[in-house]
Amino acid sequence: MAQLPRYKKDNASYVGMPSLTTAASQQQVGTNERLNRFLGEATKYFQSQAVDYATDQAIEDAIRNPITAEQLAQARQTGDNPIEKYLSGGSAYNDAITKTLGQQVAGELNLELQKYQNEILEKVRLGQIENPEEMLAKLKEPIQAQVEFFSSIDPEIARAYGANASLSAQNKYHQGAIIFSD
């Protein structure tokens, strides 16, 4: 039987043999991490710039082409969303124009509601409304309808509008209660 050479049998180690190193792989991983971090920060920056630009453009468009009373009346009769015709840009623009025009609609509805609530209070003063329950029912009626209409446009603004409208109605109700108690 053949005998193994002595260096194989003694498990000798070789000096000066090339060894494998992971330095190149580690350098590549570090470079990729730095590049990914830079690209992530650049993406955030450009997205924030895009949102700023879209918001500016949406405000400009809303000022130049506000929602008209006719559009609002038609939307209320049909249950339509009067803002949908503007939604032709990207998602940042669409979100911005929805918020901007939604606030315009809220302003218009708020003016109508204030006028209506003042008329209810005047009817209380004139004695045409004779008890607080009747007054409460009349104050509540348009708020429910307007919040329901608004929720199809922008639920967030609808909640804020409903809260403000309820507070306004509460003030009118308290004024009416004072008149009833006199």
N, CA, C and O atoms as a DFTB+ gen file, in Angstrom:
728 C
 N C O
     1  1       0.809      -1.152       0.000
     2  2       0.000       0.000       0.000
     3  2       0.866       1.233       0.000
     4  3       1.938       1.283       0.604
     5  1       0.379       2.186      -0.674
     6  2       1.184       3.391      -0.802
     7  2       1.036       4.244       0.448
     8  3      -0.018       4.278       1.083
     9  1       2.056       4.887       0.762
    10  2       2.071       5.709       1.958
    11  2       1.931       7.176       1.556
    12  3       2.491       7.626       0.556
    13  1       1.154       7.916       2.382
    14  2       0.955       9.328       2.098
    15  2       2.267      10.082       2.273
    16  3       3.082       9.746       3.132
    17  1       2.459      11.103       1.446
    18  2       3.665      11.902       1.666
    19  2       3.640      12.503       3.069
    20  3       2.579      12.723       3.654
    21  1       4.786      12.750       3.566
    22  2       4.944      13.181       4.945
    23  2       4.198      14.490       5.236
    24  3       3.583      14.606       6.296
    25  1       4.229      15.463       4.347
    26  2       3.575      16.757       4.618
    27  2       2.065      16.620       4.692
    28  3       1.418      17.414       5.374
    29  1       1.478      15.635       4.010
    30  2       0.044      15.429       4.097
    31  2      -0.302      14.709       5.391
    32  3      -1.354      14.949       5.984
    33  1       0.558      13.857       5.808
    34  2       0.312      13.084       7.007
    35  2       0.463      13.936       8.265
    36  3      -0.241      13.688       9.245
    37  1       1.329      14.904       8.276
    38  2       1.598      15.713       9.459
    39  2       0.683      16.941       9.579
    40  3       0.803      17.712      10.532
    41  1      -0.220      17.120       8.624
    42  2      -1.106      18.284       8.606
    43  2      -0.326      19.586       8.702
    44  3      -0.649      20.460       9.507
    45  1       0.646      19.699       7.921
    46  2       1.492      20.892       7.945
    47  2       0.741      22.067       7.333
    48  3      -0.071      21.891       6.424
    49  1       1.016      23.259       7.834
    50  2       0.406      24.445       7.254
    51  2       1.425      25.113       6.366
    52  3       2.629      25.040       6.608
    53  1       0.941      25.747       5.365
    54  2       1.820      26.369       4.392
    55  2       1.931      27.862       4.671
    56  3       0.910      28.527       4.845
    57  1       3.060      28.367       4.716
    58  2       3.320      29.774       4.934
    59  2       3.368      30.452       3.576
    60  3       3.947      29.943       2.617
    61  1       2.727      31.645       3.530
    62  2       2.782      32.396       2.295
    63  2       1.726      32.017       1.286
    64  3       1.734      32.521       0.163
    65  1       0.818      31.139       1.665
    66  2      -0.267      30.813       0.743
    67  2      -1.269      31.954       0.740
    68  3      -1.515      32.552       1.787
    69  1      -1.854      32.271      -0.410
    70  2      -2.838      33.360      -0.444
    71  2      -4.069      32.981       0.381
    72  3      -4.528      31.840       0.344
    73  1      -4.588      33.945       1.116
    74  2      -5.787      33.687       1.914
    75  2      -6.928      34.566       1.376
    76  3      -6.696      35.595       0.740
    77  1      -8.130      34.139       1.643
    78  2      -9.303      34.883       1.185
    79  2      -9.594      36.017       2.164
    80  3      -9.450      35.855       3.375
    81  1     -10.006      37.172       1.623
    82  2     -10.363      38.303       2.469
    83  2     -11.772      38.780       2.095
    84  3     -12.192      38.648       0.946
    85  1     -12.496      39.337       3.075
    86  2     -13.852      39.845       2.836
    87  2     -13.862      41.366       2.749
    88  3     -14.935      41.970       2.743
    89  1     -12.720      41.982       2.684
    90  2     -12.648      43.448       2.671
    91  2     -13.388      44.042       1.470
    92  3     -14.085      45.048       1.606
    93  1     -13.241      43.433       0.318
    94  2     -13.908      43.972      -0.874
    95  2     -15.432      43.890      -0.727
    96  3     -16.149      44.825      -1.084
    97  1     -15.906      42.781      -0.206
    98  2     -17.353      42.631      -0.002
    99  2     -17.870      43.613       1.048
   100  3     -18.943      44.193       0.883
   101  1     -17.115      43.799       2.116
   102  2     -17.523      44.741       3.153
   103  2     -17.545      46.175       2.608
   104  3     -18.434      46.959       2.940
   105  1     -16.575      46.500       1.785
   106  2     -16.537      47.841       1.177
   107  2     -17.745      48.043       0.267
   108  3     -18.350      49.115       0.263
   109  1     -18.093      47.023      -0.496
   110  2     -19.247      47.118      -1.385
   111  2     -20.540      47.271      -0.583
   112  3     -21.397      48.073      -0.954
   113  1     -20.695      46.522       0.503
   114  2     -21.871      46.629       1.354
   115  2     -21.965      48.040       1.953
   116  3     -23.043      48.635       1.972
   117  1     -20.839      48.573       2.439
   118  2     -20.821      49.930       2.991
   119  2     -21.199      50.972       1.954
   120  3     -21.948      51.904       2.248
   121  1     -20.683      50.817       0.744
   122  2     -21.008      51.744      -0.335
   123  2     -22.491      51.670      -0.671
   124  3     -23.132      52.704      -0.859
   125  1     -23.044      50.464      -0.750
   126  2     -24.473      50.306      -1.032
   127  2     -25.335      50.931       0.058
   128  3     -26.359      51.547      -0.238
   129  1     -24.930      50.779       1.315
   130  2     -25.693      51.385       2.405
   131  2     -25.669      52.908       2.308
   132  3     -26.698      53.556       2.497
   133  1     -24.499      53.486       2.016
   134  2     -24.413      54.943       1.866
   135  2     -25.254      55.418       0.693
   136  3     -25.935      56.440       0.789
   137  1     -25.213      54.690      -0.408
   138  2     -25.999      55.051      -1.585
   139  2     -27.500      54.955      -1.300
   140  3     -28.262      55.843      -1.681
   141  1     -27.918      53.889      -0.637
   142  2     -29.340      53.734      -0.287
   143  2     -29.807      54.836       0.660
   144  3     -30.914      55.354       0.515
   145  1     -28.960      55.196       1.631
   146  2     -29.305      56.270       2.559
   147  2     -29.461      57.597       1.801
   148  3     -30.411      58.342       2.042
   149  1     -28.526      57.888       0.886
   150  2     -28.602      59.113       0.091
   151  2     -29.862      59.117      -0.779
   152  3     -30.569      60.123      -0.844
   153  1     -30.142      57.999      -1.442
   154  2     -31.330      57.930      -2.295
   155  2     -32.616      58.060      -1.478
   156  3     -33.579      58.673      -1.939
   157  1     -32.640      57.497      -0.287
   158  2     -33.807      57.640       0.580
   159  2     -34.028      59.088       0.989
   160  3     -35.159      59.575       0.965
   161  1     -32.959      59.778       1.362
   162  2     -33.078      61.188       1.742
   163  2     -33.463      62.048       0.540
   164  3     -34.267      62.972       0.667
   165  1     -32.893      61.749      -0.619
   166  2     -33.234      62.503      -1.829
   167  2     -34.704      62.283      -2.199
   168  3     -35.387      63.222      -2.608
   169  1     -35.187      61.059      -2.058
   170  2     -36.592      60.764      -2.360
   171  2     -37.517      61.534      -1.426
   172  3     -38.514      62.104      -1.871
   173  1     -37.190      61.555      -0.124
   174  2     -38.004      62.316       0.827
   175  2     -38.020      63.793       0.463
   176  3     -39.072      64.432       0.489
   177  1     -36.861      64.334       0.126
   178  2     -36.765      65.751      -0.216
   179  2     -37.617      66.060      -1.451
   180  3     -38.397      67.013      -1.446
   181  1     -37.468      65.261      -2.499
   182  2     -38.213      65.526      -3.727
   183  2     -39.717      65.314      -3.524
   184  3     -40.526      66.025      -4.120
   185  1     -40.094      64.350      -2.697
   186  2     -41.512      64.160      -2.412
   187  2     -42.076      65.356      -1.663
   188  3     -43.190      65.792      -1.951
   189  1     -41.325      65.896      -0.702
   190  2     -41.823      67.071       0.023
   191  2     -41.899      68.276      -0.906
   192  3     -42.822      69.082      -0.798
   193  1     -40.926      68.408      -1.829
   194  2     -40.971      69.496      -2.802
   195  2     -42.165      69.331      -3.739
   196  3     -42.813      70.311      -4.105
   197  1     -42.449      68.097      -4.122
   198  2     -43.596      67.837      -5.000
   199  2     -44.902      68.187      -4.302
   200  3     -45.801      68.760      -4.918
   201  1     -45.013      67.847      -3.019
   202  2     -46.223      68.176      -2.264
   203  2     -46.365      69.693      -2.150
   204  3     -47.461      70.228      -2.314
   205  1     -45.258      70.388      -1.868
   206  2     -45.301      71.852      -1.782
   207  2     -45.733      72.461      -3.113
   208  3     -46.574      73.359      -3.147
   209  1     -45.160      71.975      -4.197
   210  2     -45.510      72.492      -5.515
   211  2     -46.976      72.197      -5.839
   212  3     -47.697      73.065      -6.332
   213  1     -47.407      70.973      -5.561
   214  2     -48.794      70.590      -5.854
   215  2     -49.764      71.416      -5.023
   216  3     -50.820      71.811      -5.516
   217  1     -49.416      71.682      -3.768
   218  2     -50.275      72.491      -2.911
   219  2     -50.367      73.912      -3.440
   220  3     -51.455      74.483      -3.510
   221  1     -49.217      74.489      -3.814
   222  2     -49.228      75.843      -4.380
   223  2     -50.081      75.896      -5.638
   224  3     -50.874      76.820      -5.818
   225  1     -49.918      74.907      -6.505
   226  2     -50.679      74.869      -7.745
   227  2     -52.171      74.685      -7.470
   228  3     -53.005      75.305      -8.130
   229  1     -52.507      73.838      -6.502
   230  2     -53.910      73.600      -6.159
   231  2     -54.558      74.867      -5.615
   232  3     -55.702      75.177      -5.950
   233  1     -53.833      75.597      -4.778
   234  2     -54.383      76.844      -4.227
   235  2     -54.596      77.851      -5.344
   236  3     -55.617      78.536      -5.394
   237  1     -53.623      77.934      -6.236
   238  2     -53.754      78.860      -7.373
   239  2     -54.957      78.482      -8.234
   240  3     -55.739      79.349      -8.626
   241  1     -55.107      77.196      -8.529
   242  2     -56.249      76.743      -9.334
   243  2     -57.575      76.997      -8.623
   244  3     -58.564      77.362      -9.258
   245  1     -57.595      76.803      -7.314
   246  2     -58.825      77.023      -6.553
   247  2     -59.198      78.499      -6.518
   248  3     -60.381      78.840      -6.507
   249  1     -58.193      79.379      -6.501
   250  2     -58.477      80.817      -6.518
   251  2     -58.991      81.237      -7.888
   252  3     -59.933      82.021      -7.995
   253  1     -58.361      80.708      -8.933
   254  2     -58.779      81.077     -10.293
   255  2     -60.128      80.478     -10.672
   256  3     -60.913      81.113     -11.377
   257  1     -60.400      79.270     -10.212
   258  2     -61.635      78.568     -10.582
   259  2     -62.336      78.050      -9.330
   260  3     -62.360      76.841      -9.103
   261  1     -62.902      78.929      -8.519
   262  2     -63.574      78.445      -7.304
   263  2     -64.853      77.687      -7.656
   264  3     -65.399      77.813      -8.753
   265  1     -65.295      76.921      -6.714
   266  2     -66.559      76.218      -6.900
   267  2     -67.675      77.254      -6.853
   268  3     -67.747      78.064      -5.929
   269  1     -68.528      77.218      -7.842
   270  2     -69.615      78.195      -7.921
   271  2     -70.821      77.713      -7.124
   272  3     -70.934      76.538      -6.777
   273  1     -71.705      78.641      -6.848
   274  2     -72.931      78.299      -6.120
   275  2     -73.769      77.306      -6.926
   276  3     -74.424      76.433      -6.356
   277  1     -73.744      77.446      -8.264
   278  2     -74.507      76.521      -9.110
   279  2     -73.946      75.104      -9.025
   280  3     -74.701      74.136      -8.935
   281  1     -72.607      74.985      -9.054
   282  2     -71.989      73.663      -8.930
   283  2     -72.337      73.034      -7.582
   284  3     -72.648      71.846      -7.493
   285  1     -72.279      73.848      -6.550
   286  2     -72.574      73.354      -5.212
   287  2     -74.040      72.932      -5.102
   288  3     -74.344      71.885      -4.529
   289  1     -74.943      73.739      -5.645
   290  2     -76.367      73.402      -5.606
   291  2     -76.645      72.128      -6.386
   292  3     -77.404      71.271      -5.934
   293  1     -76.025      72.003      -7.570
   294  2     -76.233      70.799      -8.375
   295  2     -75.675      69.567      -7.655
   296  3     -76.297      68.504      -7.661
   297  1     -74.507      69.716      -7.041
   298  2     -73.916      68.593      -6.324
   299  2     -74.781      68.178      -5.145
   300  3     -74.904      66.988      -4.852
   301  1     -75.379      69.147      -4.470
   302  2     -76.225      68.818      -3.330
   303  2     -77.507      68.132      -3.777
   304  3     -78.018      67.263      -3.070
   305  1     -78.035      68.507      -4.937
   306  2     -79.263      67.890      -5.438
   307  2     -79.013      66.469      -5.934
   308  3     -79.853      65.586      -5.755
   309  1     -77.867      66.254      -6.552
   310  2     -77.583      64.941      -7.138
   311  2     -76.755      64.036      -6.239
   312  3     -76.579      62.854      -6.535
   313  1     -76.237      64.598      -5.120
   314  2     -75.363      63.803      -4.259
   315  2     -73.988      63.619      -4.865
   316  3     -73.248      62.715      -4.475
   317  1     -73.643      64.466      -5.810
   318  2     -72.369      64.376      -6.521
   319  2     -71.257      65.028      -5.708
   320  3     -71.518      65.728      -4.730
   321  1     -70.029      64.794      -6.118
   322  2     -68.867      65.430      -5.500
   323  2     -68.416      66.548      -6.432
   324  3     -67.932      66.258      -7.526
   325  1     -68.555      67.819      -6.043
   326  2     -68.237      68.923      -6.959
   327  2     -66.754      69.092      -7.231
   328  3     -66.382      69.895      -8.087
   329  1     -65.906      68.372      -6.543
   330  2     -64.454      68.529      -6.695
   331  2     -63.882      67.547      -7.710
   332  3     -62.766      67.750      -8.188
   333  1     -64.601      66.505      -8.047
   334  2     -64.041      65.442      -8.881
   335  2     -63.541      65.927     -10.229
   336  3     -62.611      65.336     -10.777
   337  1     -64.126      66.982     -10.783
   338  2     -63.676      67.454     -12.098
   339  2     -62.262      68.009     -12.041
   340  3     -61.574      68.050     -13.061
   341  1     -61.819      68.434     -10.871
   342  2     -60.467      68.972     -10.725
   343  2     -59.418      67.871     -10.579
   344  3     -58.228      68.138     -10.750
   345  1     -59.816      66.679     -10.277
   346  2     -58.872      65.619      -9.949
   347  2     -58.253      65.017     -11.204
   348  3     -58.630      63.932     -11.649
   349  1     -57.307      65.742     -11.753
   350  2     -56.650      65.281     -12.979
   351  2     -55.147      65.199     -12.824
   352  3     -54.465      64.706     -13.723
   353  1     -54.607      65.670     -11.702
   354  2     -53.167      65.645     -11.493
   355  2     -52.756      64.383     -10.773
   356  3     -53.492      63.397     -10.741
   357  1     -51.574      64.428     -10.197
   358  2     -51.094      63.304      -9.407
   359  2     -51.766      63.272      -8.049
   360  3     -52.602      64.121      -7.737
   361  1     -51.400      62.297      -7.252
   362  2     -52.071      62.140      -5.966
   363  2     -51.809      63.321      -5.039
   364  3     -52.698      63.707      -4.280
   365  1     -50.609      63.905      -5.079
   366  2     -50.328      65.062      -4.213
   367  2     -51.210      66.241      -4.611
   368  3     -51.758      66.924      -3.746
   369  1     -51.350      66.483      -5.911
   370  2     -52.202      67.583      -6.381
   371  2     -53.661      67.299      -6.049
   372  3     -54.376      68.177      -5.565
   373  1     -54.099      66.077      -6.306
   374  2     -55.493      65.716      -6.037
   375  2     -55.828      65.888      -4.553
   376  3     -56.892      66.404      -4.213
   377  1     -54.924      65.457      -3.675
   378  2     -55.159      65.634      -2.240
   379  2     -55.224      67.113      -1.881
   380  3     -56.091      67.534      -1.116
   381  1     -54.305      67.899      -2.436
   382  2     -54.260      69.330      -2.119
   383  2     -55.498      70.055      -2.648
   384  3     -56.071      70.885      -1.943
   385  1     -55.915      69.753      -3.872
   386  2     -57.080      70.443      -4.436
   387  2     -58.350      70.019      -3.700
   388  3     -59.262      70.828      -3.529
   389  1     -58.420      68.770      -3.265
   390  2     -59.574      68.315      -2.491
   391  2     -59.664      69.076      -1.177
   392  3     -60.744      69.516      -0.784
   393  1     -58.529      69.232      -0.493
   394  2     -58.527      69.984       0.769
   395  2     -58.883      71.449       0.535
   396  3     -59.703      72.016       1.258
   397  1     -58.266      72.060      -0.475
   398  2     -58.482      73.482      -0.722
   399  2     -59.925      73.760      -1.117
   400  3     -60.574      74.633      -0.541
   401  1     -60.423      73.023      -2.095
   402  2     -61.799      73.239      -2.532
   403  2     -62.789      72.783      -1.464
   404  3     -63.872      73.353      -1.335
   405  1     -62.423      71.766      -0.706
   406  2     -63.277      71.339       0.402
   407  2     -63.445      72.446       1.429
   408  3     -64.527      72.635       1.985
   409  1     -62.363      73.176       1.673
   410  2     -62.453      74.303       2.602
   411  2     -63.316      75.419       2.023
   412  3     -64.029      76.101       2.759
   413  1     -63.253      75.607       0.702
   414  2     -64.141      76.589       0.070
   415  2     -65.603      76.179       0.246
   416  3     -66.453      77.003       0.583
   417  1     -65.880      74.918       0.018
   418  2     -67.249      74.418       0.171
   419  2     -67.693      74.581       1.625
   420  3     -68.829      74.971       1.894
   421  1     -66.794      74.280       2.551
   422  2     -67.126      74.444       3.971
   423  2     -67.466      75.891       4.278
   424  3     -68.398      76.160       5.036
   425  1     -66.726      76.826       3.701
   426  2     -67.020      78.241       3.912
   427  2     -68.382      78.622       3.380
   428  3     -69.135      79.344       4.034
   429  1     -68.704      78.129       2.172
   430  2     -70.019      78.426       1.584
   431  2     -71.151      77.836       2.429
   432  3     -72.153      78.497       2.702
   433  1     -70.969      76.591       2.831
   434  2     -72.011      75.951       3.642
   435  2     -72.138      76.623       5.009
   436  3     -73.236      76.728       5.555
   437  1     -71.029      77.068       5.548
   438  2     -71.062      77.747       6.841
   439  2     -71.843      79.053       6.751
   440  3     -72.605      79.388       7.658
   441  1     -71.655      79.791       5.656
   442  2     -72.425      81.029       5.473
   443  2     -73.922      80.740       5.399
   444  3     -74.731      81.434       6.013
   445  1     -74.278      79.706       4.639
   446  2     -75.686      79.313       4.549
   447  2     -76.233      78.907       5.908
   448  3     -77.346      79.280       6.279
   449  1     -75.442      78.140       6.646
   450  2     -75.886      77.655       7.946
   451  2     -76.069      78.810       8.932
   452  3     -77.045      78.838       9.681
   453  1     -75.144      79.749       8.932
   454  2     -75.268      80.902       9.836
   455  2     -76.542      81.691       9.532
   456  3     -77.259      82.106      10.442
   457  1     -76.811      81.890       8.249
   458  2     -78.028      82.610       7.847
   459  2     -79.272      81.848       8.325
   460  3     -80.204      82.444       8.865
   461  1     -79.273      80.537       8.121
   462  2     -80.407      79.705       8.522
   463  2     -80.597      79.744      10.043
   464  3     -81.720      79.887      10.527
   465  1     -79.497      79.617      10.790
   466  2     -79.594      79.624      12.247
   467  2     -80.082      80.978      12.766
   468  3     -80.850      81.035      13.726
   469  1     -79.646      82.049      12.143
   470  2     -80.131      83.377      12.543
   471  2     -81.628      83.522      12.273
   472  3     -82.344      84.154      13.049
   473  1     -82.099      82.934      11.168
   474  2     -83.531      82.959      10.868
   475  2     -84.317      82.178      11.921
   476  3     -85.399      82.600      12.327
   477  1     -83.780      81.050      12.359
   478  2     -84.443      80.250      13.402
   479  2     -84.523      81.061      14.692
   480  3     -85.568      81.092      15.343
   481  1     -83.433      81.713      15.059
   482  2     -83.431      82.517      16.273
   483  2     -84.428      83.676      16.169
   484  3     -85.094      84.022      17.145
   485  1     -84.520      84.260      14.993
   486  2     -85.492      85.349      14.790
   487  2     -86.921      84.829      14.928
   488  3     -87.777      85.516      15.485
   489  1     -87.188      83.617      14.426
   490  2     -88.517      83.021      14.580
   491  2     -88.839      82.768      16.053
   492  3     -89.991      82.874      16.473
   493  1     -87.803      82.432      16.837
   494  2     -88.015      82.254      18.272
   495  2     -88.383      83.601      18.898
   496  3     -89.302      83.680      19.713
   497  1     -87.675      84.639      18.520
   498  2     -87.956      85.976      19.066
   499  2     -89.372      86.448      18.709
   500  3     -90.043      87.096      19.511
   501  1     -89.813      86.109      17.486
   502  2     -91.135      86.523      17.034
   503  2     -92.253      85.624      17.554
   504  3     -93.432      85.927      17.372
   505  1     -91.886      84.524      18.198
   506  2     -92.891      83.618      18.744
   507  2     -93.401      82.596      17.745
   508  3     -94.373      81.901      18.041
   509  1     -92.792      82.474      16.580
   510  2     -93.215      81.493      15.579
   511  2     -92.749      80.085      15.954
   512  3     -93.366      79.098      15.553
   513  1     -91.682      79.993      16.709
   514  2     -91.242      78.718      17.282
   515  2     -91.492      78.840      18.777
   516  3     -91.019      79.777      19.420
   517  1     -92.242      77.883      19.331
   518  2     -92.768      78.071      20.674
   519  2     -92.094      77.257      21.763
   520  3     -92.340      77.502      22.944
   521  1     -91.244      76.289      21.403
   522  2     -90.591      75.514      22.451
   523  2     -89.173      75.108      22.044
   524  3     -88.849      75.081      20.857
   525  1     -88.335      74.795      23.025
   526  2     -86.935      74.457      22.734
   527  2     -86.768      73.199      21.877
   528  3     -85.821      73.113      21.095
   529  1     -87.659      72.238      22.009
   530  2     -87.532      71.001      21.231
   531  2     -87.730      71.260      19.739
   532  3     -87.010      70.713      18.905
   533  1     -88.697      72.086      19.417
   534  2     -88.925      72.445      18.017
   535  2     -87.709      73.200      17.462
   536  3     -87.283      72.972      16.330
   537  1     -87.166      74.100      18.282
   538  2     -85.986      74.846      17.860
   539  2     -84.801      73.917      17.631
   540  3     -84.084      74.057      16.640
   541  1     -84.591      72.968      18.542
   542  2     -83.490      72.009      18.423
   543  2     -83.622      71.185      17.147
   544  3     -82.636      70.963      16.444
   545  1     -84.825      70.737      16.849
   546  2     -85.051      69.947      15.636
   547  2     -84.710      70.750      14.388
   548  3     -84.113      70.225      13.448
   549  1     -85.091      72.020      14.383
   550  2     -84.819      72.863      13.218
   551  2     -83.332      73.195      13.098
   552  3     -82.808      73.289      11.988
   553  1     -82.653      73.372      14.226
   554  2     -81.214      73.648      14.192
   555  2     -80.417      72.424      13.736
   556  3     -79.404      72.550      13.049
   557  1     -80.885      71.254      14.124
   558  2     -80.170      70.010      13.841
   559  2     -80.299      69.575      12.380
   560  3     -79.363      69.014      11.811
   561  1     -81.421      69.828      11.796
   562  2     -81.749      69.319      10.464
   563  2     -80.698      69.640       9.384
   564  3     -80.216      68.707       8.741
   565  1     -80.325      70.892       9.154
   566  2     -79.375      71.153       8.073
   567  2     -77.964      70.645       8.372
   568  3     -77.213      70.316       7.455
   569  1     -77.611      70.583       9.641
   570  2     -76.258      70.114       9.980
   571  2     -76.090      68.668       9.558
   572  3     -75.072      68.314       8.962
   573  1     -77.065      67.828       9.854
   574  2     -76.979      66.419       9.467
   575  2     -76.855      66.274       7.962
   576  3     -76.034      65.496       7.476
   577  1     -77.660      67.014       7.224
   578  2     -77.630      66.912       5.759
   579  2     -76.306      67.405       5.200
   580  3     -75.752      66.790       4.289
   581  1     -75.790      68.511       5.735
   582  2     -74.542      69.068       5.213
   583  2     -73.342      68.187       5.537
   584  3     -72.457      68.013       4.701
   585  1     -73.308      67.634       6.738
   586  2     -72.199      66.739       7.095
   587  2     -72.242      65.479       6.236
   588  3     -71.200      64.985       5.805
   589  1     -73.439      64.959       5.987
   590  2     -73.582      63.778       5.123
   591  2     -73.093      64.088       3.708
   592  3     -72.386      63.286       3.099
   593  1     -73.475      65.261       3.189
   594  2     -73.017      65.691       1.870
   595  2     -71.502      65.853       1.855
   596  3     -70.827      65.433       0.915
   597  1     -70.986      66.467       2.905
   598  2     -69.557      66.762       2.988
   599  2     -68.711      65.506       3.099
   600  3     -67.585      65.481       2.603
   601  1     -69.222      64.473       3.733
   602  2     -68.423      63.267       3.926
   603  2     -68.057      62.599       2.608
   604  3     -67.086      61.846       2.549
   605  1     -68.825      62.865       1.545
   606  2     -68.455      62.315       0.238
   607  2     -67.324      63.116      -0.394
   608  3     -66.641      62.618      -1.288
   609  1     -67.117      64.354       0.059
   610  2     -66.040      65.190      -0.478
   611  2     -64.749      64.938       0.282
   612  3     -63.738      64.559      -0.309
   613  1     -64.784      65.148       1.596
   614  2     -63.588      64.973       2.426
   615  2     -64.030      64.672       3.855
   616  3     -64.470      65.576       4.564
   617  1     -63.920      63.428       4.283
   618  2     -64.395      63.061       5.622
   619  2     -63.722      63.857       6.746
   620  3     -64.360      64.157       7.756
   621  1     -62.447      64.199       6.578
   622  2     -61.745      64.951       7.622
   623  2     -62.342      66.349       7.789
   624  3     -62.592      66.792       8.910
   625  1     -62.566      67.033       6.684
   626  2     -63.176      68.360       6.744
   627  2     -64.624      68.239       7.204
   628  3     -65.125      69.123       7.899
   629  1     -65.298      67.163       6.830
   630  2     -66.686      66.965       7.259
   631  2     -66.775      66.885       8.778
   632  3     -67.690      67.451       9.377
   633  1     -65.825      66.182       9.409
   634  2     -65.830      66.091      10.876
   635  2     -65.611      67.467      11.498
   636  3     -66.308      67.846      12.440
   637  1     -64.647      68.210      10.972
   638  2     -64.372      69.546      11.512
   639  2     -65.565      70.470      11.286
   640  3     -65.945      71.237      12.171
   641  1     -66.150      70.388      10.098
   642  2     -67.313      71.217       9.793
   643  2     -68.467      70.866      10.730
   644  3     -69.130      71.757      11.262
   645  1     -68.706      69.580      10.933
   646  2     -69.785      69.143      11.820
   647  2     -69.580      69.640      13.242
   648  3     -70.533      70.055      13.901
   649  1     -68.336      69.600      13.718
   650  2     -68.044      70.083      15.071
   651  2     -68.302      71.579      15.177
   652  3     -68.918      72.039      16.138
   653  1     -67.833      72.340      14.192
   654  2     -68.051      73.794      14.216
   655  2     -69.531      74.141      14.078
   656  3     -70.034      75.032      14.763
   657  1     -70.223      73.431      13.189
   658  2     -71.649      73.694      12.992
   659  2     -72.436      73.368      14.254
   660  3     -73.370      74.089      14.608
   661  1     -72.067      72.292      14.931
   662  2     -72.758      71.921      16.169
   663  2     -72.521      72.961      17.264
   664  3     -73.428      73.292      18.028
   665  1     -71.301      73.465      17.327
   666  2     -70.997      74.500      18.313
   667  2     -71.799      75.770      18.041
   668  3     -72.321      76.392      18.967
   669  1     -71.894      76.146      16.786
   670  2     -72.681      77.318      16.402
   671  2     -74.160      77.108      16.747
   672  3     -74.819      78.007      17.268
   673  1     -74.665      75.914      16.450
   674  2     -76.063      75.599      16.771
   675  2     -76.287      75.605      18.278
   676  3     -77.342      76.029      18.750
   677  1     -75.299      75.137      19.031
   678  2     -75.407      75.139      20.486
   679  2     -75.528      76.578      21.007
   680  3     -76.329      76.853      21.900
   681  1     -74.733      77.487      20.450
   682  2     -74.820      78.895      20.858
   683  2     -76.205      79.476      20.557
   684  3     -76.788      80.171      21.390
   685  1     -76.726      79.185      19.362
   686  2     -78.060      79.679      19.004
   687  2     -79.127      79.063      19.909
   688  3     -80.083      79.731      20.301
   689  1     -78.951      77.783      20.233
   690  2     -79.907      77.098      21.104
   691  2     -79.934      77.754      22.491
   692  3     -81.004      77.972      23.058
   693  1     -78.759      78.064      23.025
   694  2     -78.691      78.722      24.333
   695  2     -79.322      80.109      24.288
   696  3     -79.992      80.522      25.235
   697  1     -79.110      80.821      23.196
   698  2     -79.750      82.140      23.042
   699  2     -81.271      81.991      22.986
   700  3     -82.008      82.795      23.558
   701  1     -81.729      80.941      22.282
   702  2     -83.169      80.688      22.216
   703  2     -83.720      80.283      23.577
   704  3     -84.832      80.670      23.934
   705  1     -82.947      79.504      24.343
   706  2     -83.391      79.079      25.664
   707  2     -83.574      80.295      26.583
   708  3     -84.497      80.330      27.396
   709  1     -82.710      81.266      26.451
   710  2     -82.843      82.492      27.247
   711  2     -84.140      83.207      26.881
   712  3     -84.861      83.700      27.748
   713  1     -84.424      83.252      25.572
   714  2     -85.666      83.905      25.126
   715  2     -86.876      83.148      25.643
   716  3     -87.847      83.770      26.074
   717  1     -86.844      81.800      25.613
   718  2     -87.965      81.008      26.107
   719  2     -88.168      81.201      27.611
   720  3     -89.304      81.193      28.086
   721  1     -87.092      81.371      28.353
   722  2     -87.212      81.496      29.806
   723  2     -87.735      82.877      30.242
   724  3     -88.236      83.029      31.356
   725  1     -87.617      83.866      29.369
   726  2     -88.100      85.213      29.731
   727  2     -89.576      85.318      29.717
   728  3     -90.122      86.384      29.999
